[in-house]
Structures are given as C-alpha cells and as structure tokens.
Amino acid sequence: MVVSKQATQKFDGKRFNLKELNELEVRKQYQIKITNRFAALENSSVGKDINRGRENMKDSIKTTAKGGLGMHELKEHTPWFCEECLVFFKSNKAG
C-alpha cells in the first residue's frame, strides 16, 4: 500500500477579518466597493489575457478586503513544553 503525503500549504499568518461582514453596514459598503472595482476592471482596456484578468480580480478583492475589513489578528499560543519541563526531564533522565 502506497501512502502519499499531501503537500502542506504555506501559511503566512495573514487573514482578513471576515467577522466584520456580519455587520450589515460593513457588508453593504464592501459590496459597493467590490462592485465598483469590478466595473472599473470591466471597462479597462487590458485586452483578452485571461491570466492578467484573473490577477486583476484577485488584487481587487484583496485590496478591497484589506481596506474595508482589516486583518485578523492571530492569537499567540503559549508553548506546552516550556524551559521548566526541559530542566525537569533532563534531571530525571540522568538520575
């Protein structure tokens, strides 16, 4: 039986604060901003390059979310194995 390990996704720790979309006014403002950005993209003369169009859409979504929603702050977790545990482990292993 062959088991393959899936490639882990790279995570840079930055996420948009999507909980802001639960507020009706914030959601409406975000919808208006994103609609305006897409309308501007539609009217631009980028040509028919699909990859460039996709990149423009991706950048528009990120820029609008960053400005309207902000970034989600990740909690810093305390390590479960501290220096005190290491000292205790070393002293019991030697004896």
FENSULKA-V453321 format. One record per run of one state. SS is the DSSP state (a for helix, b for strand, c for the rest). FROM is the first residue (numbers start at 0). LEN is the number of residues. If there is no record, write none. Layout:
ss from len
SS FROM LEN
SS FROM LEN
This chain:
ss from len
c 0 14
b 14 2
c 16 1
a 17 5
c 22 1
a 23 20
c 43 6
a 49 19
c 68 2
b 70 2
c 72 10
a 82 12
c 94 1
